[in-house]
């Protein structure tokens, strides 16, 4: 596995890779969820590129950019075990070569709901850096976790609307044995808050179990598990995050604060 930092070194290393290239963009602090992305890429592509970049553009002014978990050596070890051929860990100026970005990708109406309603600049930052990585890495496939489902939906929409030549692959959420969705931010949970965080997955599973009785039953069952949490939103939507249908494939999404930690989760629901 080759590890590079500068844009110039990456371009040289990328040129030597055989096709087909699978890209796994990450912000580091890798865990078993990221390992699943890397394995999916390894199984389907001749070459696997992982990026480790904490993107400042997707953090708001009061968010946790400086304290976002970083574990560079452990990240490299996991990437190597999971078969990455090339890891690019650029600095900010390697990604944003001219400093401030004047032209960015607008997430549109879908970027203003759910996470976008709470973090209004977040998805412009996500889509812009992902578009840049698509351009710089030139992958045929790119892998993203379903745990960040709105992000996945927006990246798919961007690729479709802008005719970008990459196949976006969603990989199922990886959970702890007790149901908690893996997240880099789980390290912030105190020993007292860790059991409370299970309220998110319990709510989602309860909602999914009630799906046969219709959308209202899904939401009622889910809300019954959230009384102990500071909920930002609980919403039932279509699989593409438009208005939920009365029947068929849907997605149940939740965001809540557990102590000082904000967590998100979602599950597929068949109404």
LINZI-V660214 format. One record per pair of residues at least 12 apart in sequence whose ideal C-beta (glycine too) atoms are under 10 Angstrom apart, sorted by the first residue. I is the first residue (numbers start at 1). GAP is how many residues later the second one is. Records with the same first field share a line. If there is no record, write none. Layout:
BEGIN
I=GAP  GAP
END
This chain:
BEGIN
1=47  49  75  76  78  79  80  81  82  83  84  85  86
2=12  14  15  47  82  83  84  85  86
3=47  49  69  73  76  77  81  83  84  85  86
4=82  83  84  85  86  90
5=47  82  83  84  85  86  89
6=82  83  84  85  87  88
7=81  83  84  86  87  88  90  129
8=86
9=79  81  85
10=39  41  76  77  78  79  80  84  126  127
11=77  125  126
13=36  72  73  74  75
14=33  35  72  74  122  123  124  125
15=123
16=31  69  70
17=28  29  30  31  32  68  69  120  121  122
18=27  28  29  67
19=26  27  28  119  120  121
20=21  24  25  26  27  119  120  121  147
21=20  24  25  26  27  28  64  65  116  117  118  119  120  121  145
22=15  16  18  19  20  21  22  23  24  25  26  27  28  62  63  115  117  118  119  120  121  144  145  147
23=14  18  22  24  25  26  27  28  63  65  107  110  111  113  114  115  116  117  118  119  120  121  143  145  146
24=12  13  14  15  16  17  18  21  24  25  26  27  28  55  58  60  63  115  117  118  119  120  121  145  147
25=12  24  25  26  27  28  30  63  101  104  105  107  108  109  112  114  117  118  119  130
26=12  24  25  26  27  28  49  53  61  117  118  119  158
27=24  25  26  27  28  31  41  42  43  48  102  157
28=22  23  24  25  26  40  41  42  43  44  46  47  48  51  61  156
29=23  25  39  40  41  42  43  45  46  154  155  156  157  158
30=20  22  41  42  44  45  46  47  48  49  52  154
31=38  40  43  44  47  143  151  152  153  155  156
32=46  142  143  144  150
33=112  113  114  115  138  139  140  141  142  148  149  150  151
34=16  18  41  44  45  48  109  111  137  140  148  150
35=43  44  46  47  48  139  147
36=46  107  109  135  136  137  138  146
37=13  45  105  106  107  108  132  133  134  137
38=12  40  41  42  43  44  45  46  105  133
39=42  43  44  104  132
40=42  101  103  105  129  130  131  132
41=41  42  43  44  98  100  101  102  128  130
42=40  41  42  43  101
43=40
44=96  97  99  123  125
45=38  40  94  95  96  98  124
46=39  94
47=36  37  38  39  92  93
48=31  34  35  36  37  38  39  91  93  95
49=30  35  36  37  38  39  84  87  88  89  90  93
50=25  26  28  29  30  32  33  34  35  36  37  38  39  93
51=35  36  37  38  39  44  78  79  82  85  86
52=18  19  20  23  24  27  35  36  37  38
53=35  36  37  38  39  41  42  76  79  80
54=12  14  15  16  38  130
55=13  37  40  41  70  71  73  74  75  77  78
56=12  36  39  40  69  73
57=35  38  39  43  44  47  64  65  67  68  69  70  71  72  75
58=61  63  64  65  66  67  68  69  70  71  72  93
59=60  62  63  66
60=58  59  60  61  62  65
61=60
63=56  58  59  199
64=121  124  196  197  198
67=121
68=116  117  120
69=115  116  117  118  119
70=114
71=113  116
72=15  17
75=12  14
76=13
86=51
88=45  48  49
90=43  46
94=42
95=33  34  37  38  41
96=32  33  36
97=35
101=23  24  27  28  31
103=25
104=17  20  21  23  24  25  27  28
105=18  19  20  21  22  23  24  25  26  27  49  50  53  56  57
106=17  18  21  22  52
107=13  14  15  16  17  18  19  20  21  43  44  47  48  50  51
108=15  19  46  49  50  53
109=133
110=13  40  43  44  47  127  130  131  132
111=12  13  15  16  39  40  42  43  46  47
113=37  120  122  124  128  140
114=35  36  39  118  119  121  123  127  139  140  141  150  152
115=33  34  35  36  39  117  118  138  140  147  149
116=34  38
117=115  116  138
118=114  115  137  144  146
119=113  136  143
122=28  29
123=27  28  31  32  35
124=30
126=22  24  25  28  29  32
127=24  27  28  30  31  35
128=30
130=12  14  21  24  25  28  29  34  36  38
131=24  27  28  31  33
133=33
134=21  24  25  28  30  31  32  34
135=29  31
137=29
138=27  28
139=26  27  28
140=25  26  27
141=25  26  27  28
142=13  17  22  24  25  26  27
143=24  25  26  27  28
144=12  24  25  26  27
145=25  26  27  28  29  36  37  38
146=24  25  26  27  28  35  105  120  121  122
147=24  25  26  27  28  34  35  36  116  117  118  119
148=22  25  33  35  116  117  118
149=21  24  88  90  92  102  103  104  115  116  117  118  119
150=87  91  101  103  105  114  116
151=113
152=16  17  18  19  89  114
153=15  17  84  86  87  88  89  98
154=87
155=13  15
156=12  13  14  84
157=83  84
172=96
173=28  92  93  94  95
175=26  90
176=18  21  22  25
178=16  17  19  20  23  24
179=18  19  21  22  23  25  26  86
180=14  15  17  18  19  20  21  22  83  85
181=16  19  20  23  82  83  84  85  86
183=14  78  79  80  81  82
185=73  76  77  78  79
186=72  75  77
187=74
188=70  71  72  73  74  75
189=69  70  71  72  74
190=68  69  70  71
192=66  67
193=64  65  66  67  68  70
194=64  65  67
195=33  63
196=32  33  60  62  63  65
197=32  59  61  62  64  66  68
198=27  60
199=26  27  28  29  30  32  55  57  59  64  66
200=22  25  26  29  31  34  54  55  56  58  63  64  65  66
201=24  53  62  64  66
202=20  22  23  24
203=16  18  19  20  21  22  23  24  26  28  31  49  51  53  62  64
204=14  17  18  21  30  47  48  49  50  61  62  63  64  65
205=16  17  20  47  62
206=12  14  15  16  17  18  19  20  46
207=12  13  14  15  16  17  18  27  29  43  45  47  60  62
208=13  14  42  44  59  60  61  62
209=12  13  60
210=12  14  59
211=25  36  39  41  56  57  58  59  60
212=58  59
213=58
214=32  33  57
215=21  29  30  31  32  35  37  54  56
216=20
217=54
218=16  18  26  32  34  51  53
219=15  16  17  25  33
221=31
222=12  13  14  30  32  45  47
223=31
225=29
226=28  30
228=28  30
229=25  26  27  28  29  30  34
230=25  26  27  28  29  32
231=23  24  25  26
232=22  23  24  25  30  31  32
233=20  21  22  23  31
234=18  19  20  21  22
235=16  17  18  19  20  31
236=14  15  16  17  33  35
237=13  14  15  16  29  32
238=12  13  33
239=12  29  30
241=12  25
244=25  27
245=26
246=25
247=23  24
248=21  22  23
249=19  20  21  22
250=17  18  19  20  21
251=15  16  17  18
252=13  14  15  16  17
253=12  13  14
254=12  13
END
